[in-house]
Amino acid sequence: MNAPPTARRLRREAWGFAVGSLLFFAGSMPFYAAWAGSVGTNATFFAGSVFFTLAAFIQLSLSGRRIPHREMSRPDRVDWWAAAIQFAGTLLFNLSTGAALAAAVTQPAEVGAGWKPDAWGSLAFLVASFLAIVATKDRGRLWDPDSRTWHGTLLNFVGSVAFGVSAVGAYVVPSTGDLANAAWANGGTAIGALCFFVAALLSRRTIPKA
């Protein structure tokens, strides 16, 4: 009996990561920040973080992953932890971008609000991306071999490194009250967002045609 025809379609969670990445990229652009103002720019970042969280939740709970158990294969176990830690990272980005938005509304002169959650969120993304690479090494044993691909995991890892650079640049120097490196903060966010966006667009799964 012949197998039913199939199609390659964008994964459900990819839409959220793609939209969130575009919003983070827009917020990191100086011309957009000048046009949108402090409140508008931080609202853009916050909206992007919400899309990231929705996508990460779908990836963790609705796309076939199961809570680790004794009979689970090592690649599936690592894959679950990668998704779980990434989801935690998106929640931390919710906190950091939300704090920055609140500061922009109530204290427009405040710089670097929410830096600690942002730094921890970037670290969570970096750890999750590394675990995803580990899971991809044996992707044939995953619950869904398409859930991790080399182009996606490598792009996400590069994006996570860039977000980490951004978090370092966004640190507020106590003696001056200025960002440690504004170019790192904006450039790292832009590069990371582009990597996440491309990875999302390249994320495909095989679906039987009707």
C-alpha positions as CSV (number, residue, x, y, z in Angstrom):
1,M,0.0,0.0,0.0
2,N,1.4,3.4,-1.0
3,A,2.1,6.0,1.7
4,P,-0.2,9.1,1.5
5,P,1.3,12.2,-0.1
6,T,2.9,14.6,2.3
7,A,3.7,18.3,2.5
8,R,6.2,20.3,4.4
9,R,4.6,23.1,6.4
10,L,5.7,25.6,9.0
11,R,5.5,24.2,12.5
12,R,2.9,25.7,14.7
13,E,5.3,27.2,17.2
14,A,7.4,28.7,14.5
15,W,4.8,31.4,13.8
16,G,5.1,32.8,17.3
17,F,8.9,32.7,17.2
18,A,8.9,34.5,13.8
19,V,6.6,37.3,14.9
20,G,8.4,37.7,18.2
21,S,11.7,37.9,16.4
22,L,10.5,40.6,14.1
23,L,9.3,42.6,17.0
24,F,12.6,42.3,18.8
25,F,14.4,43.2,15.6
26,A,12.2,46.3,15.1
27,G,12.7,47.5,18.7
28,S,16.5,47.2,18.3
29,M,16.6,49.6,15.3
30,P,17.5,53.2,16.3
31,F,15.2,54.7,13.6
32,Y,12.3,52.7,15.0
33,A,13.1,53.7,18.6
34,A,13.3,57.4,17.5
35,W,9.9,57.1,15.8
36,A,8.1,55.0,18.5
37,G,9.6,56.7,21.5
38,S,10.6,55.0,24.7
39,V,7.1,53.7,25.6
40,G,6.4,52.4,22.1
41,T,9.8,50.7,21.8
42,N,9.5,49.0,25.1
43,A,5.9,47.9,24.3
44,T,7.3,46.4,21.1
45,F,9.9,44.4,23.1
46,F,7.2,43.3,25.5
47,A,4.9,42.2,22.8
48,G,7.8,40.2,21.2
49,S,8.4,38.5,24.5
50,V,4.8,37.4,24.7
51,F,4.9,35.9,21.3
52,F,8.1,34.1,22.3
53,T,6.4,32.7,25.4
54,L,3.3,31.5,23.5
55,A,5.5,29.8,21.0
56,A,7.7,28.2,23.6
57,F,4.6,26.9,25.5
58,I,3.3,25.3,22.3
59,Q,6.7,23.8,21.7
60,L,6.9,22.4,25.2
61,S,3.4,21.1,25.8
62,L,1.5,20.7,22.5
63,S,3.9,19.3,20.0
64,G,4.5,15.8,21.2
65,R,7.0,16.2,24.0
66,R,6.4,14.4,27.3
67,I,7.7,14.9,30.8
68,P,10.9,12.9,31.2
69,H,10.4,9.3,32.6
70,R,12.5,6.2,33.1
71,E,11.7,4.6,29.7
72,M,12.3,7.8,27.7
73,S,15.3,7.8,25.4
74,R,18.2,10.2,26.2
75,P,17.7,12.4,23.1
76,D,14.0,12.9,24.1
77,R,14.9,13.7,27.7
78,V,17.5,16.3,26.6
79,D,15.0,17.7,24.0
80,W,12.3,18.1,26.8
81,W,14.8,20.0,29.0
82,A,15.8,22.2,26.1
83,A,12.2,23.2,25.5
84,A,11.5,23.6,29.3
85,I,14.5,25.8,29.9
86,Q,13.7,27.9,26.8
87,F,10.1,28.4,28.1
88,A,11.5,29.6,31.4
89,G,13.8,32.0,29.6
90,T,10.8,33.5,27.7
91,L,9.1,34.1,31.1
92,L,12.2,35.9,32.3
93,F,12.1,38.0,29.1
94,N,8.4,38.8,30.0
95,L,9.6,40.1,33.3
96,S,12.5,42.2,31.9
97,T,10.6,43.7,29.1
98,G,7.6,44.3,31.3
99,A,9.7,46.1,33.9
100,A,11.3,48.2,31.1
101,L,7.9,49.1,29.8
102,A,6.6,50.1,33.2
103,A,9.7,52.2,33.8
104,A,9.3,53.9,30.4
105,V,5.7,54.9,31.4
106,T,6.4,56.0,35.0
107,Q,10.1,56.9,35.0
108,P,11.2,57.7,31.4
109,A,14.7,58.7,32.5
110,E,15.4,55.3,34.0
111,V,17.9,53.2,32.0
112,G,18.3,49.4,32.0
113,A,15.2,48.5,34.0
114,G,14.8,44.7,34.3
115,W,18.4,43.9,33.5
116,K,18.6,40.9,35.9
117,P,15.7,39.0,34.4
118,D,17.1,39.9,31.0
119,A,20.5,38.4,31.8
120,W,19.0,35.3,33.3
121,G,16.7,34.9,30.3
122,S,19.6,35.1,28.0
123,L,21.5,32.5,30.0
124,A,18.4,30.2,29.9
125,F,18.3,30.6,26.1
126,L,22.0,29.8,25.8
127,V,21.6,26.6,27.9
128,A,18.5,25.6,26.0
129,S,20.2,26.1,22.7
130,F,23.2,24.0,23.8
131,L,20.9,21.1,24.9
132,A,19.0,21.3,21.6
133,I,22.4,20.7,19.8
134,V,22.9,17.7,22.0
135,A,19.5,16.4,21.2
136,T,20.0,17.0,17.5
137,K,23.1,14.8,17.5
138,D,20.8,11.8,17.7
139,R,17.7,13.3,16.2
140,G,16.7,10.0,14.6
141,R,15.7,8.7,18.1
142,L,13.6,11.8,18.9
143,W,9.8,11.6,19.2
144,D,9.7,13.7,16.0
145,P,12.9,13.8,14.0
146,D,11.8,17.1,12.5
147,S,11.6,18.7,15.9
148,R,15.3,19.4,15.9
149,T,17.4,20.1,12.8
150,W,20.9,21.3,12.4
151,H,20.2,24.5,10.7
152,G,17.6,25.4,13.4
153,T,19.6,24.4,16.4
154,L,22.8,26.2,15.1
155,L,20.9,29.4,14.2
156,N,19.2,29.4,17.6
157,F,22.5,28.9,19.4
158,V,24.1,31.8,17.5
159,G,21.0,33.9,18.3
160,S,21.3,33.0,22.0
161,V,24.9,34.0,22.0
162,A,23.9,37.3,20.4
163,F,21.2,37.8,23.0
164,G,23.8,37.1,25.7
165,V,26.0,39.8,24.3
166,S,23.0,42.1,24.2
167,A,22.4,41.4,27.9
168,V,26.0,42.3,28.8
169,G,25.8,45.5,26.8
170,A,22.5,46.4,28.5
171,Y,24.1,46.3,32.0
172,V,23.9,49.7,33.7
173,V,27.2,50.9,35.1
174,P,26.4,52.1,38.6
175,S,29.0,55.0,38.6
176,T,27.6,56.5,35.4
177,G,24.0,55.3,35.0
178,D,24.7,54.5,31.4
179,L,24.6,51.2,29.5
180,A,27.8,49.3,29.5
181,N,27.7,49.2,25.7
182,A,24.7,50.4,23.7
183,A,26.1,49.0,20.5
184,W,26.3,45.6,22.0
185,A,22.8,45.9,23.4
186,N,21.2,46.9,20.1
187,G,23.4,44.9,17.8
188,G,23.2,41.7,19.9
189,T,19.4,42.0,20.0
190,A,19.2,42.6,16.2
191,I,21.5,39.7,15.3
192,G,19.8,37.3,17.7
193,A,16.4,38.2,16.5
194,L,17.4,37.7,12.8
195,C,18.8,34.2,13.7
196,F,15.7,33.2,15.5
197,F,13.5,34.5,12.7
198,V,15.4,32.6,10.0
199,A,15.4,29.4,12.2
200,A,11.6,29.8,12.6
201,L,11.0,30.1,8.9
202,L,13.2,27.0,8.2
203,S,11.3,25.0,10.8
204,R,9.1,22.5,8.8
205,R,7.3,19.3,9.7
206,T,5.9,16.6,7.4
207,I,2.1,16.6,7.2
208,P,0.0,14.1,5.2
209,K,-2.0,15.8,2.5
210,A,-5.8,15.5,2.7
